[in-house]
């Protein structure tokens, strides 16, 4: 079992526990959390959001259709959802600490802890912004998304006489990432493993055509079916989400 799997399992368990507490009537604040090194942390909201905006865009194109003597509009892919939370208020002596944590999470640099671990492990941990969990309420009927921060705007509005910020107003924009336990239904057998991309099946597409478009040969459809737990490739319907194997998984499939 890898560290990433352990962290993912711990995050799911935490999400379910938080949801159960919310259903039981406990006041559980909205929060962002990271359960992977070197960015482990928790940022809670002092006041729950009054408005959460979500947006998702389908990318369409015209595909020639000789049989019909023209073309037909298809949806080859759907962009990840954007989630915006505005007018978030932080209060207290830990205001700047929470704000700094959010700013660190927007940066591919792993921060101070990452620099220490990079030196200790002899590896460069500066890759890309970490995956976070945005949660407010129970999964599925509340909000629980795996996200990456794309924009954080902070205005400090109150200070102590010593110059310590004790109140801030924030606007936060996040991009949804494929996840096993998201608010929107996903294919539960696939999971958003590292390097996998989510693909929404368009009208007229098959696993063979998806394999050809993404890997250059139709035979890769078998590996796509395997990682998604698809028993009958002819029953994949438009609108379904399939995860595309990363290059290592594809090579493993060929080796067997």
C-alpha positions as CSV (number, residue, x, y, z in Angstrom):
1,X,0.0,0.0,0.0
2,X,1.5,3.3,-1.1
3,X,1.6,6.5,1.0
4,X,-0.8,8.2,-1.5
5,X,-3.3,5.4,-0.9
6,X,-3.1,5.7,2.8
7,X,-3.5,9.5,2.6
8,X,-6.5,9.0,0.3
9,X,-8.1,6.5,2.6
10,X,-7.6,8.8,5.6
11,X,-9.1,11.7,3.7
12,X,-12.2,9.7,2.8
13,X,-12.6,8.5,6.4
14,X,-12.3,12.1,7.6
15,X,-14.8,13.3,5.1
16,X,-17.4,10.7,6.1
17,X,-16.8,11.4,9.8
18,X,-17.2,15.2,9.3
19,X,-20.4,14.5,7.3
20,X,-21.8,12.3,10.0
21,X,-21.1,15.0,12.6
22,X,-22.9,17.6,10.4
23,X,-25.9,15.3,10.0
24,X,-26.0,14.8,13.8
25,X,-26.4,18.6,14.2
26,X,-22.9,19.6,15.2
27,X,-21.6,22.9,13.8
28,X,-18.8,21.8,11.4
29,X,-17.3,24.7,9.5
30,X,-16.5,24.7,5.9
31,X,-12.8,23.9,5.3
32,X,-10.0,23.1,3.0
33,X,-7.6,20.4,4.0
34,X,-4.5,18.6,2.5
35,X,-3.5,15.1,3.7
36,X,-0.3,14.6,1.7
37,X,3.2,15.6,2.4
38,X,4.7,18.1,2.4
39,X,1.6,20.2,2.3
40,X,-0.4,18.7,5.2
41,X,-2.7,21.3,6.8
42,X,-6.2,22.4,7.6
43,X,-7.8,25.8,6.9
44,X,-11.3,26.3,8.4
45,X,-13.7,29.1,7.8
46,X,-14.9,31.1,10.8
47,X,-18.2,31.9,9.0
48,X,-19.8,29.5,6.6
49,X,-20.2,30.6,3.0
50,X,-23.2,32.6,2.0
51,X,-22.7,31.8,-1.7
52,X,-20.9,29.0,-3.6
53,X,-20.7,29.3,-7.4
54,X,-19.9,26.3,-9.6
55,X,-19.4,26.3,-13.4
56,X,-18.6,23.6,-15.9
57,X,-18.1,24.0,-19.6
58,X,-18.6,21.4,-22.3
59,X,-16.3,21.8,-25.3
60,X,-18.2,21.0,-28.5
61,X,-17.1,20.6,-32.1
62,X,-18.6,19.7,-35.5
63,X,-17.7,16.3,-36.7
64,X,-18.2,15.3,-40.4
65,X,-21.1,12.9,-40.9
66,X,-21.0,11.6,-44.5
67,X,-24.0,9.3,-44.0
68,X,-26.1,12.4,-43.2
69,X,-24.5,14.5,-45.9
70,X,-23.2,17.1,-43.4
71,X,-21.9,17.3,-39.9
72,X,-23.1,16.7,-36.3
73,X,-22.2,18.5,-33.1
74,X,-20.3,16.3,-30.6
75,X,-19.0,16.9,-27.0
76,X,-15.5,15.4,-27.1
77,X,-14.7,16.6,-23.6
78,X,-16.0,18.5,-20.5
79,X,-13.7,20.8,-18.7
80,X,-13.1,20.4,-15.0
81,X,-15.6,22.3,-12.8
82,X,-14.6,25.7,-11.4
83,X,-15.8,26.4,-7.8
84,X,-15.7,29.9,-6.4
85,X,-16.3,30.9,-2.8
86,X,-16.5,34.7,-2.2
87,X,-16.7,36.9,0.9
88,X,-15.0,34.3,3.1
89,X,-14.1,35.8,6.5
90,X,-11.2,34.8,8.8
91,X,-11.0,36.2,12.3
92,X,-8.5,35.7,15.2
93,X,-4.8,35.7,15.8
94,X,-4.3,32.8,13.4
95,X,-5.8,34.8,10.5
96,X,-2.5,35.3,8.7
97,X,-1.4,31.8,9.3
98,X,-4.4,30.4,7.5
99,X,-4.1,32.9,4.7
100,X,-0.4,32.0,4.3
101,X,-1.3,28.4,4.1
102,X,-3.7,29.1,1.3
103,X,-1.1,31.1,-0.6
104,X,1.4,28.2,-0.2
105,X,-1.1,25.8,-1.6
106,X,-1.4,27.8,-4.8
107,X,2.3,27.6,-5.4
108,X,4.0,24.6,-7.0
109,X,6.8,25.1,-4.5
110,X,6.3,22.8,-1.5
111,X,7.1,25.5,1.0
112,X,9.5,25.4,3.9
113,X,8.7,21.8,4.9
114,X,9.1,20.8,1.3
115,X,12.5,22.4,1.1
116,X,13.6,20.5,4.2
117,X,12.2,17.2,2.9
118,X,13.8,17.8,-0.5
119,X,17.2,18.3,1.1
120,X,16.7,15.2,3.3
121,X,15.5,12.9,0.5
122,X,17.7,14.3,-2.2
123,X,14.6,14.9,-4.4
124,X,13.0,18.0,-5.8
125,X,9.4,18.2,-4.4
126,X,8.5,21.3,-6.4
127,X,6.1,19.8,-8.9
128,X,2.6,21.3,-9.0
129,X,0.0,22.7,-6.5
130,X,-1.2,20.0,-4.1
131,X,-4.6,18.4,-4.3
132,X,-6.9,19.6,-1.5
133,X,-10.3,18.6,-0.2
134,X,-13.0,21.3,0.0
135,X,-15.8,20.2,2.3
136,X,-18.8,21.7,3.8
137,X,-21.4,19.2,5.1
138,X,-21.8,15.5,4.2
139,X,-20.4,14.0,1.0
140,X,-22.9,13.7,-1.9
141,X,-25.7,15.8,-0.3
142,X,-23.3,18.6,0.8
143,X,-20.0,19.7,-0.7
144,X,-16.9,17.5,-1.0
145,X,-14.6,18.1,-3.9
146,X,-11.0,17.3,-4.6
147,X,-9.6,20.5,-5.9
148,X,-6.5,22.6,-6.7
149,X,-6.4,26.3,-5.9
150,X,-6.2,28.5,-8.9
151,X,-6.8,31.9,-7.3
152,X,-6.8,33.4,-3.8
153,X,-7.5,37.0,-3.2
154,X,-7.0,38.3,0.4
155,X,-7.8,41.7,1.9
156,X,-6.7,42.2,5.5
157,X,-9.3,44.5,7.2
158,X,-8.4,44.6,10.9
159,X,-5.2,44.6,12.9
160,X,-4.0,44.7,16.5
161,X,-2.0,47.7,17.8
162,X,1.1,45.5,17.2
163,X,0.3,45.1,13.5
164,X,-1.0,41.5,13.7
165,X,-3.9,40.8,11.2
166,X,-6.9,39.6,13.0
167,X,-9.5,39.8,10.3
168,X,-9.4,39.1,6.5
169,X,-11.8,38.9,3.6
170,X,-11.0,36.3,0.9
171,X,-12.2,35.2,-2.5
172,X,-11.1,31.6,-3.4
173,X,-11.3,29.9,-6.8
174,X,-10.7,26.2,-7.1
175,X,-10.6,23.7,-10.0
176,X,-12.2,20.3,-9.5
177,X,-9.9,17.2,-9.8
178,X,-11.1,13.6,-10.5
179,X,-11.8,11.9,-7.2
180,X,-13.3,8.8,-5.7
181,X,-15.6,10.5,-3.3
182,X,-16.9,13.7,-4.9
183,X,-20.2,15.5,-4.7
184,X,-21.0,14.6,-8.3
185,X,-21.3,10.9,-9.2
186,X,-18.2,9.4,-10.6
187,X,-17.5,5.8,-11.9
188,X,-16.7,4.3,-8.5
189,X,-14.5,1.5,-10.0
190,X,-12.0,3.8,-11.7
191,X,-10.8,6.4,-9.3
192,X,-8.7,9.5,-10.2
193,X,-5.3,8.0,-9.8
194,X,-2.2,10.0,-10.5
195,X,-1.7,10.7,-14.2
196,X,-5.2,9.5,-15.2
197,X,-7.4,12.0,-17.1
198,X,-11.2,11.9,-16.9
199,X,-12.9,11.7,-20.3
200,X,-16.7,12.2,-20.9
201,X,-17.9,9.9,-23.6
202,X,-19.5,11.8,-26.5
203,X,-22.2,10.7,-28.9
204,X,-20.7,8.4,-31.5
205,X,-17.6,7.5,-29.5
206,X,-16.5,4.0,-28.5
207,X,-13.7,2.8,-26.4
208,X,-11.8,2.0,-29.6
209,X,-12.2,5.6,-30.9
210,X,-11.2,7.0,-27.6
211,X,-8.1,4.8,-27.5
212,X,-7.1,5.9,-31.1
213,X,-7.6,9.6,-30.3
214,X,-5.6,9.4,-27.1
215,X,-3.0,6.7,-27.7
216,X,-2.8,6.4,-31.4
217,X,-4.0,2.8,-31.7
218,X,-7.4,1.2,-31.1
219,X,-6.0,-1.8,-29.2
220,X,-5.6,0.3,-26.1
221,X,-9.3,0.1,-25.5
222,X,-8.8,-3.1,-23.6
223,X,-6.6,-1.3,-21.0
224,X,-9.2,1.5,-20.7
225,X,-11.9,-1.1,-20.1
226,X,-9.7,-2.9,-17.5
227,X,-8.9,0.2,-15.4
228,X,-12.5,1.3,-15.4
229,X,-14.0,-2.1,-14.6
230,X,-16.0,-2.2,-17.9
231,X,-17.2,-5.7,-18.7
232,X,-19.0,-4.9,-21.9
233,X,-17.5,-2.1,-24.0
234,X,-20.6,-1.9,-26.2
235,X,-22.6,-0.7,-23.2
236,X,-20.6,2.5,-22.6
237,X,-23.1,5.3,-23.1
238,X,-22.7,9.0,-24.0
239,X,-22.2,11.1,-20.9
240,X,-20.4,8.4,-19.0
241,X,-17.0,9.2,-17.4
242,X,-14.0,7.0,-18.1
243,X,-10.5,7.4,-16.8
244,X,-7.7,7.1,-19.3
245,X,-4.7,5.1,-18.0
246,X,-1.4,6.9,-17.5
247,X,1.6,5.8,-19.7
248,X,2.9,3.5,-17.0
249,X,-0.4,1.7,-16.6
250,X,-0.6,1.4,-20.4
251,X,2.8,-0.2,-20.6
252,X,2.0,-2.6,-17.8
253,X,-1.1,-3.7,-19.8
254,X,1.0,-4.4,-22.8
255,X,3.6,-6.4,-20.8
256,X,1.0,-8.9,-19.6
